[in-house]
Amino acid sequence: MAPLLSLCMIVKDEEEVLSRALDGVSPFCDEIVIADTGSTDSTVEIARRYTDRVFDFEWTDDFAAARNFSFSKAAGEYVMWLDADDIVTPENGERLKKLRERLIREAPDTVMCRYDAAFDAQGRTTFSYIRERVLKREGCPPWQGFVHECISPFGKIVFSHFTVRHGETPGKVRGRRNLDIYQHHVAAGEKLDARHMLYYGRELTAHHLYREAEGVLEDAVRDSEWDVGRIEACKVLADCLLAQGKREKAVETLFSSFRFGEPRAQVLCKLGAIFRAEGRLKEAVYWYTAALSAKDFTLLGDFDQPEYRTVIPLVELTACFWQLGEKEKAFKCHTAALELSPDHPAVRFNEDFFRAHGHPSL
């Protein structure tokens, strides 16, 4: 009888973090498959403490190829993927245990789970999104994409509360890796789909290659058939345009995102920031206030940053109202931000500011 759940990982030089990942998840998996893509440290030796299913895979600048190889070695009815720097907390270990029961009971094809990818100084999640995490092996489509690889959700799709937390690898710097891979494949004549144009444009923007990024991101907005992807491309494109001093085009790009779905909080905050920088404080107040009412679109595939619906617009409104001379409104916004995130650096700054100014409500 086939095992129920196989864990599949691809690794390279992960001796600092691999045990942390496997300790959190191995009690809940029936099989562990690890594809090593060329480690020169003790990663392979650590992996073999947990499984004898450790394989060498020659790296070809293609994450999807490596993922597909790891999946090809799995025997489980279901396969789950993790990265070596991911963390499964004890709480989520219990959720995974319940998910195993759900696999038997409901027989889904794709299980979508939250991925917490960034955190504040207190460890609270500031950036998360939904990923295809557990997949039925029979009928599973292949991984696609040499960077930011994914599998298209298929068949019966369910959502689980099981959450994976991204962890840092001490001393490991990604640098230009993803950009170099994209440029290698583009130079070889490979055509990017709209999803990967978004990611390529993001990499170009992050490395200050704004002129090239602008064209790539415009193509992503034009060619994508996924409205969430178009909205995300608009956000990144606006940043790229602002970095080049193209304010009017950046504003038009942010407004154009409204054609593809309800306003996202980050778009609204970007508009608020543009108007505030120009001294148009009443317009800035409008957009920051709207951000407070924006919805969470994580389940649609958004890259969610909840601070843009909460503490960030409150902090900005505090400053705008103070500059407008509406000090009570400013303090009211600060109080709300203080209740939400008392350790946020901007909130602490404002708390000191109000104390220094002897606000009567303090």
C-alpha positions as CSV (number, residue, x, y, z in Angstrom):
1,M,0.0,0.0,0.0
2,A,1.4,3.4,-1.0
3,P,2.2,5.9,1.8
4,L,-0.2,8.7,2.3
5,L,2.0,11.7,2.3
6,S,5.5,12.3,0.8
7,L,7.5,15.3,1.6
8,C,9.7,16.5,-1.3
9,M,12.5,19.1,-1.0
10,I,15.3,20.5,-3.1
11,V,18.3,21.6,-1.2
12,K,21.8,23.0,-1.6
13,D,24.2,24.1,1.2
14,E,21.4,24.1,3.8
15,E,23.3,22.7,6.8
16,E,22.3,25.6,9.0
17,V,18.5,25.2,8.6
18,L,17.7,21.7,7.2
19,S,17.2,20.0,10.6
20,R,14.9,22.8,11.7
21,A,12.7,22.2,8.7
22,L,12.7,18.4,9.0
23,D,12.2,18.3,12.7
24,G,9.0,20.3,12.4
25,V,7.4,18.2,9.6
26,S,8.9,14.7,9.6
27,P,6.6,13.3,12.3
28,F,3.7,13.9,10.0
29,C,5.1,12.6,6.7
30,D,5.3,8.9,5.6
31,E,8.2,9.5,3.3
32,I,10.8,12.2,2.8
33,V,12.5,12.7,-0.6
34,I,15.4,15.2,-0.9
35,A,17.0,16.2,-4.1
36,D,20.4,17.8,-3.5
37,T,21.6,20.1,-6.3
38,G,25.3,20.3,-5.4
39,S,25.9,20.9,-1.7
40,T,29.5,21.3,-0.6
41,D,28.7,21.4,3.1
42,S,27.1,18.7,5.4
43,T,23.6,19.1,3.9
44,V,23.5,15.6,2.5
45,E,24.8,14.0,5.7
46,I,22.1,15.8,7.7
47,A,19.4,14.8,5.2
48,R,20.4,11.1,5.5
49,R,19.6,11.2,9.2
50,Y,16.0,11.6,8.3
51,T,15.7,9.6,5.1
52,D,17.5,7.2,2.8
53,R,15.6,8.8,-0.1
54,V,18.4,11.4,-0.9
55,F,19.2,11.9,-4.6
56,D,21.7,14.0,-6.5
57,F,20.4,16.3,-9.2
58,E,22.6,18.3,-11.5
59,W,21.6,22.0,-11.3
60,T,20.5,23.6,-14.6
61,D,19.3,27.0,-13.5
62,D,15.8,25.7,-13.5
63,F,13.9,25.3,-10.2
64,A,10.9,23.6,-11.8
65,A,13.2,20.9,-13.3
66,A,14.5,20.2,-9.8
67,R,11.1,20.1,-8.2
68,N,9.8,17.8,-10.9
69,F,12.7,15.5,-10.2
70,S,12.0,15.4,-6.5
71,F,8.3,14.7,-7.2
72,S,9.2,11.9,-9.6
73,K,10.9,10.0,-6.7
74,A,7.9,10.2,-4.4
75,A,5.7,7.2,-3.8
76,G,3.0,8.8,-1.6
77,E,-0.6,9.3,-2.7
78,Y,0.0,12.9,-1.9
79,V,3.1,15.0,-2.2
80,M,4.0,18.1,-0.1
81,W,6.8,20.5,-0.9
82,L,8.9,22.6,1.4
83,D,12.1,24.7,1.2
84,A,14.9,24.0,3.5
85,D,14.6,27.4,5.3
86,D,10.9,26.9,5.9
87,I,9.5,26.3,9.4
88,V,6.5,24.3,10.6
89,T,5.7,25.3,14.1
90,P,4.3,22.9,16.7
91,E,0.9,24.5,16.2
92,N,1.0,23.9,12.5
93,G,2.3,20.4,13.0
94,E,-1.0,19.7,14.7
95,R,-2.8,21.4,11.7
96,L,-0.9,19.1,9.3
97,K,-1.9,16.1,11.4
98,K,-5.5,17.1,10.9
99,L,-4.9,17.8,7.2
100,R,-3.8,14.2,6.8
101,E,-7.1,13.1,8.2
102,R,-8.8,15.4,5.7
103,L,-6.9,14.0,2.8
104,I,-8.3,10.6,3.6
105,R,-11.8,11.9,4.3
106,E,-12.2,14.3,1.4
107,A,-9.7,13.2,-1.2
108,P,-8.8,16.6,-2.6
109,D,-6.5,17.1,-5.6
110,T,-5.0,20.4,-4.5
111,V,-4.6,21.8,-1.0
112,M,-4.0,25.5,-0.8
113,C,-2.2,26.8,2.3
114,R,-0.9,30.1,3.6
115,Y,2.7,30.9,3.4
116,D,4.0,33.6,5.9
117,A,6.9,35.2,4.2
118,A,7.9,38.3,6.1
119,F,7.7,39.5,9.8
120,D,8.2,42.5,12.0
121,A,10.6,42.7,14.9
122,Q,8.1,41.0,17.1
123,G,7.6,38.1,14.8
124,R,4.2,39.1,13.5
125,T,3.4,38.3,9.9
126,T,3.6,41.3,7.6
127,F,3.5,39.5,4.3
128,S,1.7,36.3,3.3
129,Y,0.1,34.6,0.4
130,I,-1.6,31.3,-0.6
131,R,0.4,28.5,-2.2
132,E,-0.4,25.1,-3.6
133,R,1.2,23.1,-0.8
134,V,-0.1,19.5,-0.9
135,L,-1.1,17.8,-4.2
136,K,-2.4,14.4,-5.2
137,R,0.4,12.7,-7.1
138,E,-1.8,11.0,-9.6
139,G,-2.8,13.5,-12.3
140,C,-0.5,16.2,-10.8
141,P,0.6,18.7,-13.5
142,P,4.4,19.4,-13.7
143,W,6.1,22.3,-12.0
144,Q,6.6,25.2,-14.4
145,G,9.0,28.2,-14.2
146,F,12.8,28.2,-13.9
147,V,12.4,30.8,-11.1
148,H,9.3,31.3,-8.8
149,E,8.1,27.9,-10.0
150,C,4.6,26.8,-9.4
151,I,2.0,24.1,-10.1
152,S,-1.4,25.1,-11.5
153,P,-4.0,24.0,-8.9
154,F,-6.1,21.3,-10.4
155,G,-9.1,19.1,-9.7
156,K,-10.8,19.4,-6.4
157,I,-9.3,22.4,-4.6
158,V,-9.6,22.9,-0.8
159,F,-8.1,25.4,1.6
160,S,-6.3,24.5,4.8
161,H,-5.3,26.4,7.9
162,F,-1.9,24.6,7.8
163,T,0.6,27.4,7.5
164,V,4.3,27.3,6.6
165,R,6.6,30.0,7.9
166,H,9.6,31.3,5.9
167,G,12.8,31.3,7.9
168,E,16.1,33.0,7.3
169,T,19.3,31.1,6.6
170,P,22.2,32.7,8.6
171,G,24.7,34.4,6.3
172,K,22.9,33.4,3.1
173,V,22.4,36.3,0.6
174,R,20.4,35.6,-2.5
175,G,21.8,38.6,-4.4
176,R,21.4,38.4,-8.1
177,R,20.6,34.7,-8.3
178,N,17.1,35.0,-9.6
179,L,17.9,37.9,-11.9
180,D,20.8,36.1,-13.4
181,I,18.7,33.0,-14.0
182,Y,16.0,35.1,-15.8
183,Q,18.6,36.9,-17.9
184,H,20.3,33.6,-18.8
185,H,17.0,32.2,-20.1
186,V,15.9,35.4,-21.8
187,A,19.2,35.7,-23.6
188,A,18.8,32.1,-24.8
189,G,15.6,33.2,-26.5
190,E,13.0,31.8,-24.1
191,K,9.7,33.6,-24.0
192,L,8.3,34.5,-20.6
193,D,4.6,34.2,-19.9
194,A,2.8,37.0,-18.1
195,R,3.4,35.6,-14.6
196,H,7.1,35.4,-15.2
197,M,7.2,38.8,-16.8
198,L,5.9,40.1,-13.5
199,Y,8.6,38.3,-11.5
200,Y,11.3,39.3,-14.0
201,G,10.2,42.9,-13.8
202,R,10.2,42.8,-10.1
203,E,13.8,41.5,-10.1
204,L,14.9,44.2,-12.5
205,T,13.2,46.9,-10.4
206,A,14.9,45.5,-7.2
207,H,18.3,45.8,-9.0
208,H,17.5,49.4,-10.2
209,L,17.3,48.4,-13.9
210,Y,14.3,50.6,-14.2
211,R,14.1,51.2,-18.0
212,E,14.2,47.5,-18.8
213,A,11.8,46.8,-16.0
214,E,9.3,49.3,-17.2
215,G,8.9,47.5,-20.6
216,V,8.7,44.1,-19.0
217,L,6.1,45.1,-16.5
218,E,4.0,46.9,-19.1
219,D,4.0,43.6,-21.0
220,A,2.9,41.8,-17.9
221,V,-0.1,44.1,-17.4
222,R,-1.1,43.8,-21.0
223,D,-0.7,40.1,-21.5
224,S,-1.8,38.6,-18.2
225,E,-5.2,36.8,-18.2
226,W,-5.1,36.8,-14.4
227,D,-6.5,40.0,-12.9
228,V,-4.6,39.6,-9.6
229,G,-1.4,39.3,-11.5
230,R,-2.3,42.5,-13.4
231,I,-2.9,44.4,-10.2
232,E,0.4,43.2,-8.8
233,A,2.2,44.2,-12.0
234,C,0.6,47.7,-11.7
235,K,2.0,48.1,-8.2
236,V,5.5,47.1,-9.2
237,L,5.4,49.2,-12.3
238,A,4.3,52.2,-10.3
239,D,7.4,51.9,-8.1
240,C,9.6,51.5,-11.2
241,L,8.1,54.7,-12.7
242,L,8.4,56.7,-9.5
243,A,12.1,55.7,-9.3
244,Q,12.5,57.3,-12.8
245,G,10.6,60.5,-11.8
246,K,7.6,59.6,-13.9
247,R,5.0,60.7,-11.4
248,E,2.0,61.2,-13.8
249,K,2.5,57.8,-15.4
250,A,2.8,56.1,-12.0
251,V,-0.5,57.6,-10.9
252,E,-2.2,56.5,-14.1
253,T,-0.8,53.0,-13.6
254,L,-2.1,52.8,-10.1
255,F,-5.6,54.1,-11.2
256,S,-5.5,51.5,-14.0
257,S,-5.3,48.7,-11.5
258,F,-9.0,49.5,-10.5
259,R,-10.0,48.1,-13.9
260,F,-8.9,44.6,-12.8
261,G,-10.6,44.4,-9.4
262,E,-11.5,46.1,-6.2
263,P,-8.9,48.6,-4.9
264,R,-6.0,47.0,-3.0
265,A,-4.8,48.6,0.2
266,Q,-1.2,48.9,-1.0
267,V,-2.3,50.7,-4.2
268,L,-4.3,53.1,-2.1
269,C,-1.4,53.8,0.2
270,K,0.9,54.3,-2.8
271,L,-1.5,57.0,-4.1
272,G,-1.7,58.5,-0.6
273,A,2.1,58.7,-0.5
274,I,2.3,60.4,-3.9
275,F,-0.2,63.1,-2.9
276,R,1.3,63.6,0.5
277,A,4.8,64.1,-1.0
278,E,3.3,66.9,-3.2
279,G,1.7,68.6,-0.2
280,R,-1.8,67.6,-1.3
281,L,-2.8,66.5,2.1
282,K,-6.6,66.3,1.7
283,E,-6.2,64.0,-1.3
284,A,-3.7,62.0,0.7
285,V,-6.2,61.7,3.6
286,Y,-8.8,60.4,1.1
287,W,-6.6,57.6,-0.1
288,Y,-5.2,56.6,3.3
289,T,-8.7,56.5,4.7
290,A,-9.8,54.3,1.8
291,A,-7.0,51.9,2.6
292,L,-8.4,51.3,6.1
293,S,-11.5,49.9,4.5
294,A,-9.8,47.7,1.9
295,K,-10.4,44.0,1.9
296,D,-8.0,41.1,2.4
297,F,-7.7,39.4,-1.0
298,T,-5.3,36.6,0.0
299,L,-7.7,33.9,-1.0
300,L,-7.7,35.3,-4.6
301,G,-3.9,35.0,-4.7
302,D,-2.9,38.4,-3.6
303,F,0.5,39.0,-1.9
304,D,-1.1,40.3,1.3
305,Q,0.6,42.8,3.5
306,P,-1.9,43.5,6.2
307,E,0.0,46.6,7.5
308,Y,-1.3,48.5,4.5
309,R,-4.8,48.0,5.7
310,T,-4.0,49.0,9.3
311,V,-1.0,50.6,10.9
312,I,0.6,52.2,7.8
313,P,-2.4,54.3,6.8
314,L,-3.1,55.2,10.4
315,V,0.5,56.4,10.8
316,E,0.2,58.4,7.6
317,L,-3.1,59.8,8.6
318,T,-1.6,60.9,11.9
319,A,1.0,63.0,10.1
320,C,-1.5,64.3,7.5
321,F,-4.0,65.5,10.0
322,W,-1.3,67.1,12.2
323,Q,0.0,69.0,9.2
324,L,-3.6,70.1,8.4
325,G,-4.0,71.4,11.9
326,E,-6.6,68.8,12.9
327,K,-4.7,67.7,16.0
328,E,-7.5,65.7,17.6
329,K,-8.0,63.6,14.5
330,A,-4.2,63.1,14.3
331,F,-4.2,61.9,17.9
332,K,-7.2,59.6,17.3
333,C,-5.4,57.9,14.4
334,H,-2.3,57.6,16.5
335,T,-4.2,56.0,19.4
336,A,-5.7,53.4,17.0
337,A,-2.2,52.7,15.6
338,L,-0.8,52.3,19.1
339,E,-3.5,49.8,20.0
340,L,-2.7,47.8,16.9
341,S,1.1,47.9,16.9
342,P,2.7,49.5,19.9
343,D,6.2,48.4,18.9
344,H,6.1,49.7,15.3
345,P,9.0,52.2,14.9
346,A,6.7,54.9,13.4
347,V,4.1,54.4,16.1
348,R,6.8,54.7,18.9
349,F,8.1,57.9,17.2
350,N,4.6,59.4,17.1
351,E,4.1,58.4,20.8
352,D,7.2,60.3,21.8
353,F,6.1,63.2,19.6
354,F,2.7,63.5,21.2
355,R,4.2,63.2,24.7
356,A,6.7,65.9,23.8
357,H,3.9,68.2,22.7
358,G,1.9,67.6,25.8
359,H,-1.3,66.4,24.2
360,P,-4.1,66.9,26.7
361,S,-5.5,63.4,26.1
362,L,-2.3,61.7,27.2
